């Protein structure tokens, strides 16, 4: 036998011996039962402002209602995207108004209640490419009285046919659940090797 044929034969024998020293793999059948236990999670909530808008011709009206530090803040923004002024003739000195309604449409609050206005013909205008913002605010005490019954907020420029309505700000919550998961494994195979 030549020396060159002996080297591959010795290498093959060494490889076979090393394979026999490897542990034998075993498999078995079984099943598992998973159990999840809810634990504490993180929960957060925030009051989301409400918004409504519409446009006609070159005029855009936007109503934003939000709760700030226990107060209710309402804002009517009128934007004139046109090239000429937008003017409204009024029967008196009142230019705008806000109302808060319950689920049956009953008025719970109206900004103009108890106010006196100039009893003369007046007008208001929004310059071309400009905006005017009209606001009303309920303090904490007044807001707390109507908060549970209030559903809608309506705003409008007086002596125009347009009214804008949106819902009251709502509380939105989010949570991230945390669970503990464990498992039990049941099988029919060997649990240990000898």
C-alpha positions as CSV (number, residue, x, y, z in Angstrom):
1,X,0.0,0.0,0.0
2,X,1.3,3.4,-0.9
3,X,1.8,6.0,1.7
4,X,-0.5,8.4,-0.1
5,X,-3.5,6.1,0.1
6,X,-3.0,5.5,3.8
7,X,-3.5,9.2,4.8
8,X,-7.1,9.5,3.5
9,X,-7.9,6.1,5.1
10,X,-6.6,7.4,8.5
11,X,-8.4,10.7,8.2
12,X,-11.7,8.8,7.5
13,X,-11.2,6.6,10.5
14,X,-10.5,9.5,12.8
15,X,-13.7,11.3,11.5
16,X,-15.8,8.1,12.2
17,X,-14.4,7.8,15.7
18,X,-15.2,11.5,16.5
19,X,-18.8,11.0,15.2
20,X,-19.3,8.1,17.6
21,X,-18.3,10.3,20.6
22,X,-21.1,12.9,19.8
23,X,-24.3,12.7,21.9
24,X,-27.3,11.1,20.4
25,X,-30.2,13.4,19.8
26,X,-33.6,12.3,21.0
27,X,-37.1,13.5,20.2
28,X,-40.4,13.0,21.9
29,X,-44.0,14.0,21.6
30,X,-45.7,16.3,24.1
31,X,-48.0,19.3,24.6
32,X,-47.8,22.5,26.4
33,X,-50.3,24.6,28.3
34,X,-49.7,28.4,28.4
35,X,-51.2,30.5,31.1
36,X,-51.3,34.3,31.0
37,X,-51.9,36.4,34.1
38,X,-52.9,40.1,33.7
39,X,-50.8,42.3,35.9
40,X,-50.8,46.1,36.3
41,X,-50.4,48.1,33.1
42,X,-49.9,51.6,32.2
43,X,-53.0,53.7,31.7
44,X,-53.2,57.3,30.5
45,X,-56.0,59.5,29.4
46,X,-56.3,62.9,27.9
47,X,-59.0,65.3,26.9
48,X,-59.0,65.7,23.2
49,X,-60.2,69.1,21.7
50,X,-63.0,69.0,19.1
51,X,-62.9,70.8,15.8
52,X,-65.2,71.5,12.9
53,X,-64.8,73.6,9.8
54,X,-66.5,74.5,6.5
55,X,-66.0,76.9,3.7
56,X,-68.1,78.9,1.2
57,X,-66.8,81.1,-1.6
58,X,-63.4,82.2,-0.3
59,X,-64.4,82.2,3.4
60,X,-63.3,79.4,5.9
61,X,-64.9,79.2,9.3
62,X,-63.3,77.0,12.0
63,X,-64.6,76.1,15.4
64,X,-62.2,74.7,18.1
65,X,-63.4,73.7,21.5
66,X,-61.0,72.6,24.2
67,X,-60.7,72.1,27.9
68,X,-57.8,74.0,29.6
69,X,-57.1,73.7,33.3
70,X,-60.8,73.0,34.1
71,X,-62.1,75.8,31.9
72,X,-63.9,75.5,28.5
73,X,-62.3,77.6,25.7
74,X,-64.2,78.1,22.5
75,X,-62.7,79.7,19.4
76,X,-64.4,80.7,16.1
77,X,-61.8,81.6,13.4
78,X,-63.0,83.3,10.2
79,X,-60.5,83.4,7.4
80,X,-60.9,85.3,4.2
81,X,-58.9,83.7,1.3
82,X,-60.4,86.1,-1.2
83,X,-59.0,89.3,-2.8
84,X,-61.6,91.6,-1.3
85,X,-62.9,92.2,2.2
86,X,-65.7,90.0,3.6
87,X,-68.3,92.2,5.3
88,X,-71.4,91.4,7.3
89,X,-74.1,93.9,8.2
90,X,-75.5,93.4,11.7
91,X,-78.8,94.6,13.2
92,X,-77.0,95.6,16.4
93,X,-73.6,95.5,18.0
94,X,-73.4,91.8,18.4
95,X,-70.9,90.2,15.9
96,X,-70.8,86.5,17.0
97,X,-72.2,84.1,19.5
98,X,-71.6,80.6,21.0
99,X,-74.1,78.2,22.5
100,X,-73.7,74.9,24.4
101,X,-76.5,72.4,23.9
102,X,-77.6,69.2,25.7
103,X,-78.6,65.9,24.1
104,X,-82.1,67.2,23.5
105,X,-81.0,70.5,21.9
106,X,-81.7,72.6,25.0
107,X,-79.4,75.6,25.4
108,X,-77.3,75.2,28.5
109,X,-75.1,78.3,27.8
110,X,-75.3,81.2,25.4
111,X,-72.5,83.7,25.4
112,X,-74.8,86.6,24.6
113,X,-77.2,85.9,27.5
114,X,-77.2,88.8,29.9
115,X,-75.2,91.0,27.6
116,X,-76.3,94.4,26.2
117,X,-75.3,95.4,22.7
118,X,-75.4,98.6,20.8
119,X,-78.9,99.1,19.3
120,X,-77.7,100.4,15.9
121,X,-76.9,99.0,12.6
122,X,-73.3,97.9,12.5
123,X,-71.0,95.9,10.4
124,X,-68.0,93.6,10.8
125,X,-65.4,92.6,8.2
126,X,-62.5,90.3,7.6
127,X,-59.8,91.8,5.4
128,X,-58.6,90.0,2.3
129,X,-56.1,87.2,3.1
130,X,-56.6,87.8,6.8
131,X,-58.3,86.0,9.7
132,X,-60.4,87.2,12.7
133,X,-60.7,85.1,15.8
134,X,-63.7,85.3,18.2
135,X,-63.5,83.5,21.6
136,X,-65.6,82.7,24.6
137,X,-64.6,81.0,27.8
138,X,-66.4,79.4,30.6
139,X,-64.7,79.5,34.0
140,X,-64.3,76.4,36.1
141,X,-67.4,77.0,38.2
142,X,-69.7,77.6,35.3
143,X,-68.2,74.8,33.2
144,X,-68.5,72.3,36.1
145,X,-72.3,73.0,36.4
146,X,-73.0,72.0,32.7
147,X,-70.2,69.7,31.9
148,X,-72.1,66.4,32.5
149,X,-75.1,67.4,30.3
150,X,-73.3,69.3,27.6
151,X,-73.0,67.5,24.2
152,X,-72.6,70.1,21.4
153,X,-71.1,73.5,20.9
154,X,-72.4,75.8,18.2
155,X,-70.8,79.1,17.0
156,X,-71.8,81.6,14.4
157,X,-71.4,85.1,13.0
158,X,-74.6,86.9,13.8
159,X,-76.8,87.8,10.8
160,X,-75.3,85.1,8.6
161,X,-77.0,81.9,7.6
162,X,-74.1,79.7,8.7
163,X,-73.7,77.9,12.0
164,X,-70.9,75.6,12.9
165,X,-71.4,72.8,15.4
166,X,-69.0,70.3,17.0
167,X,-69.1,67.9,20.0
168,X,-67.8,68.7,23.4
169,X,-64.1,67.8,24.1
170,X,-63.9,64.1,25.0
171,X,-61.7,62.1,27.3
172,X,-59.7,59.5,25.4
173,X,-57.9,56.7,27.3
174,X,-55.2,54.4,26.3
175,X,-53.7,51.5,28.1
176,X,-50.8,49.2,27.7
177,X,-51.6,45.8,29.2
178,X,-48.8,43.9,31.0
179,X,-49.2,40.1,31.3
180,X,-47.1,37.4,32.9
181,X,-46.9,34.3,30.8
182,X,-45.9,30.8,32.0
183,X,-46.1,27.4,30.5
184,X,-46.4,23.8,31.6
185,X,-45.0,21.1,29.2
186,X,-46.4,17.6,29.3
187,X,-44.8,14.9,27.2
188,X,-44.3,11.1,26.8
189,X,-40.5,11.1,26.2
190,X,-37.6,10.6,28.5
191,X,-36.9,13.6,30.7
192,X,-33.2,12.7,31.1
193,X,-30.6,10.6,29.4
194,X,-28.5,8.0,31.2
